[in-house]
């Protein structure tokens, strides 16, 4: 047996085996890092479409993100890949990837221009993407029920003693018409117990 082990050592079998094990570990670590999670408990996404001909964008896909967890959370670089919902001509898109930007509102200008936002416990942030206003509510409802809205991607940083980075991949379905009068929704809503709004980074 000892002679056999020596022969293995002479032909470099142990080196090859070590390299193979390291390679497998690297691949496994990479897959764990890039994998997407479907949701984070108590980080809730409420997605609706809103129609108001008096607004700059008569039809929008509206996002309301609520942090009900006990941790501080940073939302970073969210984007949407549309399925059968049609984006409007003023929606900001990366032409190469087909990814549509979801931006957060600056407190100073009230313009959606930031790609990162910090949410403390019980804080809410909103955003929207303009849609093609020629789509009827009936068409949108049918596509929504079929799960053909699109897929939302977002990197979430959970600020704990050891910060965690989680990559979300959320298939949107069950999106409904929102007839709320406060269009567009305020930066913070009634669930927030603090007067200071979420911080864009």
Secondary structure, 3 states (H helix, E strand, C coil): CHHHHHHHHHCCHHHHHHHHHHHHHHHHHHHHHHCCECCCCCEEEEEEEEECCCCCCCEEEEEEEEECCCCEEEEEEEEEEECCCCECCCCCEECCCCEEECCEECCCCCCEEECEEEECCCEEEEEEEEECCCCCHHHHHHHHHCCCCEEEEEEEEEECCCCEEEEEEEEECCCEECCCCCCCCCCCCCCCCCCCCCEEC
